[in-house]
């Protein structure tokens, strides 16, 4: 249920004028240049079927049929930007191992720039393995090292940022808590971005909220929003609006876009009213990486000249598409174009209503 105390305005179906504006914004995605900094992960999917329970323990026996690999973490954000036609420069750390080589090969095959990849022989490349059977995730196991990356790796990341910052339109920080995003790095990135008047957007990690002061926008989920704002929703029934407003003040940011799962999103701006954006998803197969899609489209839209509200609606439309796909997925321009047209001036069909 959506909190009853939520007093923000609800975003309805798009008018014809708004739909045309959104389509024009989508066309400008191909000119947008985004720097993505964060934790690199290789997502492995083991696909199979289940027809019996193990005699050894009360667990399903998965008959493996195939395996697939996708770029995850900050690289899923980069892949979403690339899939929508944007120009992306990902920057992060991989180990000198088989997983790292597979990850680099995967993004290189997609035509994504690899100059920002930093190699570190002292740590493994993060690997998440998901076992999927009959369209359901059975189990996930992670192989990773989450300690902070080395000072040398940080210096190389900052050097790359300095080389790219003047030529990009926006910076996205994708924090999966794997050791790349540290206070020293955030301070320098935010300072450099402000010097060139580039927006900095953060997909946060719950434990790292104190790092994000001064960024342009942040995209927490419901749980992260309450934790980051310091409000205990379960104990005192604080509303999502209270959490959003407190985050605006606490982080001195311009916008807080909170993802609410089946309840859509809520956008809060420093100098504006809140906007509730109901979900557009029809079927939800997998929420893996949905937050990556949200910040990718939010950043692309801002880089393409959209305002915060338009960028939020576009990211909501994209999220509604990607959760209908299995695995770490991306959104294509044709899919987002269809979504814009479907929700333009058709109130009887719109899930915004």
Residue pairs with C-beta under 8 A, 6 or more apart in sequence:
1 263
2 240
2 260
2 263
2 276
3 239
3 240
3 241
4 239
5 237
5 239
5 241
5 242
6 239
6 240
6 241
6 266
6 274
6 276
7 241
7 274
8 241
8 266
8 268
8 273
8 274
8 275
8 276
9 273
9 274
9 275
9 276
10 275
10 276
10 277
10 278
10 352
11 275
11 276
11 277
11 278
11 309
11 313
11 352
12 347
12 350
12 352
12 353
13 343
13 344
13 345
13 346
13 347
13 350
13 352
13 353
14 22
14 313
14 340
14 343
14 344
14 345
14 352
15 344
15 345
16 344
16 345
18 310
18 344
19 340
19 341
19 343
19 344
19 345
21 310
22 310
22 313
22 314
22 340
22 344
23 337
23 340
23 341
25 301
25 304
25 305
25 306
25 310
25 314
26 84
26 304
26 314
26 333
26 336
26 337
26 340
28 304
28 305
29 84
29 85
29 86
29 300
29 301
29 304
29 333
30 85
30 86
30 87
31 87
31 304
32 81
32 86
32 87
32 169
32 170
32 300
32 303
32 304
33 86
33 87
33 88
33 89
33 167
33 168
33 169
33 303
34 81
34 86
34 87
34 88
34 89
34 168
34 169
34 170
34 171
34 172
34 296
34 299
34 300
34 303
35 88
35 89
35 91
35 161
35 164
35 165
35 168
35 170
35 171
35 172
36 74
36 77
36 78
36 81
36 88
36 89
36 90
36 91
36 171
36 172
36 174
37 74
37 90
37 91
37 92
37 157
37 161
37 171
37 172
37 173
37 174
37 180
37 181
37 185
37 189
38 73
38 74
38 77
38 92
38 172
38 173
38 174
38 175
38 176
38 180
38 181
38 203
39 73
39 74
39 92
39 93
39 126
39 174
39 175
39 176
39 177
39 178
39 179
39 180
39 181
40 71
40 72
40 73
40 74
40 75
40 90
40 92
40 93
40 94
40 103
40 117
40 125
40 126
41 71
41 72
41 73
41 74
41 75
41 76
41 103
41 125
41 126
41 127
41 128
41 144
41 176
41 178
42 69
42 70
42 71
42 72
42 99
42 102
42 103
42 106
42 125
42 126
42 127
42 128
43 69
43 70
43 71
43 72
43 76
43 128
43 130
43 288
43 289
43 327
43 328
44 67
44 68
44 69
44 127
44 128
44 129
44 130
45 67
45 68
45 69
45 70
45 129
45 130
45 132
45 327
45 328
46 62
46 64
46 67
46 129
46 130
46 131
46 132
47 64
47 65
47 66
47 67
47 68
47 132
47 133
48 62
48 63
48 64
48 65
48 131
48 132
48 133
49 62
49 63
49 65
49 133
49 134
50 60
50 61
50 62
50 63
50 133
50 134
50 138
51 61
51 63
52 60
52 61
53 59
53 60
53 61
54 60
54 61
60 133
60 138
62 131
62 133
62 138
68 327
69 102
69 106
70 76
70 79
70 106
70 327
70 328
71 78
71 79
71 103
71 106
71 107
71 110
71 328
72 126
72 128
72 289
72 328
73 92
73 126
73 174
73 176
73 178
73 292
74 90
74 92
74 172
74 174
74 176
74 180
75 90
75 92
75 103
75 107
75 112
76 289
76 292
76 328
76 330
77 90
77 172
77 174
77 203
77 292
77 295
77 296
78 88
78 90
78 107
78 112
78 296
79 107
79 110
79 112
79 330
80 292
80 293
80 296
80 297
80 318
80 330
80 331
81 87
81 88
81 296
81 299
81 300
82 88
82 110
82 111
82 112
82 330
83 330
83 331
83 332
83 333
84 296
84 297
84 300
84 330
84 331
84 332
84 333
84 336
85 333
86 300
86 303
87 113
88 112
88 113
89 113
89 115
89 116
89 164
89 168
90 107
90 112
90 113
90 114
90 116
90 117
91 116
91 117
91 118
91 157
91 160
91 161
91 164
92 116
92 117
92 118
92 157
92 180
93 117
93 118
93 119
93 120
93 123
93 149
93 153
93 157
93 179
93 180
94 100
94 103
94 104
94 117
94 118
94 119
94 120
94 125
95 119
95 120
95 121
95 122
95 123
95 124
95 125
96 119
96 120
96 121
97 124
97 125
99 124
99 125
99 126
99 127
99 143
100 119
100 125
103 125
104 114
104 117
107 114
108 114
115 160
116 157
116 160
116 164
118 149
118 153
118 156
118 157
118 160
120 149
120 150
120 152
120 153
122 150
123 145
123 147
123 149
123 179
124 143
124 144
124 145
126 142
126 143
126 144
126 145
126 176
126 178
127 142
127 143
127 144
128 140
128 141
128 142
128 144
129 140
129 141
129 142
129 143
130 137
130 139
130 140
130 288
130 327
131 137
131 138
131 139
131 140
132 138
132 326
132 327
135 285
135 326
137 286
137 288
144 178
145 178
145 179
146 177
146 178
146 179
147 179
148 179
148 182
149 179
149 180
149 182
153 180
154 182
154 184
154 185
157 180
157 185
158 185
158 188
158 189
161 171
161 188
161 189
161 192
162 192
165 171
165 192
165 193
165 195
165 196
165 198
166 196
168 198
168 303
169 198
169 303
169 304
170 198
170 199
170 200
170 201
170 299
170 302
170 303
171 189
171 193
171 198
171 199
171 200
171 201
172 200
172 201
172 202
172 203
172 295
172 296
172 299
173 181
173 186
173 189
173 200
173 201
173 202
173 203
173 212
173 215
174 203
174 292
174 295
175 181
175 202
175 203
175 204
175 205
175 208
175 211
176 205
177 205
177 207
177 208
181 205
181 208
181 211
182 211
183 210
183 211
186 211
186 212
186 215
189 200
190 200
190 214
190 215
193 199
193 200
194 214
199 216
199 217
199 299
199 302
199 303
200 215
200 216
200 217
201 215
201 216
201 217
201 218
201 219
201 295
201 298
201 299
201 302
202 212
202 215
202 217
202 218
202 219
202 295
203 218
203 219
203 291
203 292
203 294
203 295
204 212
204 218
204 219
204 220
204 224
204 228
205 224
206 223
206 224
206 227
206 228
209 224
209 227
209 228
209 251
212 218
212 251
212 253
213 250
213 251
213 252
213 253
214 251
214 252
214 253
215 251
215 253
216 253
216 254
216 255
217 253
217 254
217 255
217 256
217 257
217 298
217 302
217 308
218 247
218 251
218 253
218 255
218 256
218 257
219 257
219 258
219 259
219 291
219 294
219 295
219 298
220 228
220 247
220 256
220 258
220 259
221 258
221 259
221 260
221 261
221 291
222 240
222 258
222 259
222 260
222 261
225 240
225 243
225 244
225 247
225 256
225 258
226 232
226 233
226 238
226 243
228 243
228 247
228 250
228 251
229 242
229 243
229 244
229 246
229 247
229 250
230 246
230 250
231 238
231 242
231 243
231 246
232 238
233 243
240 258
240 260
240 266
241 266
241 268
241 274
243 258
244 256
244 258
244 266
244 268
244 274
245 268
247 253
247 256
247 268
248 255
248 256
248 268
248 269
248 270
253 270
254 269
254 270
254 271
254 308
255 267
255 268
255 269
255 270
255 308
256 267
256 268
257 265
257 266
257 267
257 268
257 294
257 298
257 308
257 312
257 315
258 265
258 266
258 267
258 268
259 265
259 290
259 291
259 294
259 319
260 266
261 279
261 287
262 279
262 281
262 284
263 278
263 279
264 276
264 277
264 278
264 279
264 280
264 316
265 276
265 277
265 294
265 312
265 315
265 316
265 319
266 274
266 275
266 276
266 277
267 274
267 275
267 277
267 308
267 309
267 312
268 274
269 308
269 309
272 308
272 309
275 309
275 312
277 312
277 313
277 316
277 352
278 351
278 352
278 353
279 316
279 319
279 320
279 351
280 316
280 317
280 319
280 320
280 321
280 339
280 343
280 351
280 352
281 319
281 320
281 321
281 323
281 324
281 351
282 320
282 324
282 351
283 324
284 323
284 324
285 323
285 324
285 325
285 326
286 323
286 325
286 326
286 327
286 329
287 323
288 327
288 328
288 329
289 322
289 328
289 329
290 319
290 322
290 323
292 328
293 315
293 318
293 319
293 322
293 329
293 330
293 331
294 315
294 316
294 318
294 319
295 315
296 315
296 318
297 311
297 314
297 315
297 317
297 318
297 319
297 331
297 336
298 311
298 312
298 314
298 315
301 310
301 311
301 314
301 315
302 308
302 311
306 314
314 336
314 340
317 336
317 339
317 340
317 343
318 331
318 336
318 339
320 339
320 351
321 331
321 335
321 336
321 339
322 329
322 330
322 331
342 349
343 349
343 350
343 351
343 352
347 353
